[in-house]
Amino acid sequence: MSSLLTNPQSAINNQQFMSSLKSAIERLASQGEVEHDPDARKTFLEFRDQLTQGKIRAAEKRDGHWTVNPWVKQGILLGFRLGELADMTAGLSFVDKDTFPARQFSIADRVRVVPGGSSVRTGAYVAPSVICMPPMFINVGAYVDEGTMIDSHALVGSCAQIGKRVHLSAAAQVGGVLEPINAAPVIIEDDVLVGGNCGIYEGTLVRARAVLGAGTILTRSTPLYDLVRGEVYRATPDAPLEVPENAVVVPGSRAVKKSAAADWNLSLYTPVIVKYRDEKTDRGIELEDWLR
């Protein structure tokens, strides 16, 4: 990035290349029988290389707001259309589209992939200093930033955006989204702690330094109750559910007061903000740094 800033011509050339690539992907995505286009696979492979390097993203933050890049999702879907089943056996048996093989890491990538059955698809960006504990999976289009730890049995879905120094604890699931192409993926900002067995789905946005207690589930249809501020946060037709910065969220329940549910004393699951992050919270999670 610094070389582009010090070399204006390189920056211009890069912008032109990205604009040309975007136009080519959009054109190919609109074709009915794209597999017959002789240039389609070459264009896709250029696109996939940029995606793997993190130079293009399914969503990115601009002026404080997250923006979806629909053409990037179009490019990923194009890969599935162009791909043919291929034997990808490497110790374990894999059969998948040849356009999305498993990534092969080297020491130069500076990513720790601990032995034990983990897999990362080509087309996912995994930054230097990320730690992958076995077994875990990162799907195509995902972006995982520096210093993040992905623990055992954790899943990072297609196009999910994970910030710096995030901890996805064991069995945490971050949902993916490819269609509709204009739908926002799940976004987890910097320094978030996601507890074990959490599920974050349907474009939920978790702001920086939030803490999700073990077993917390967040979706578009899940209201989030804030006991500290006395507010209830919900997704809208135009915006996803958003977890405030520094919020500490735990699983809770709320009584159902209608019909037979009231007679039966039934309650429904709901996530609850019980506090906002403080020094005590920070001390409780600071031991993570020893593992990085």
Helices and strands as residue ranges (DSSP letters): H 2-6, H 8-29, G 34-36, H 40-52, E 59-62, E 65-68, H 70-82, E 85-87, E 95-97, G 107-109, E 112-113, E 119-120, E 125-126, E 131-132, E 137-138, E 143-144, E 149-150, E 155-156, E 161-162, E 167-168, E 173-174, E 187-188, E 193-194, E 199-200, E 205-206, E 211-212, E 217-218, E 224-226, E 231-233, E 242-243, E 247-255, H 259-263, E 267-276, H 279-285, G 286-291
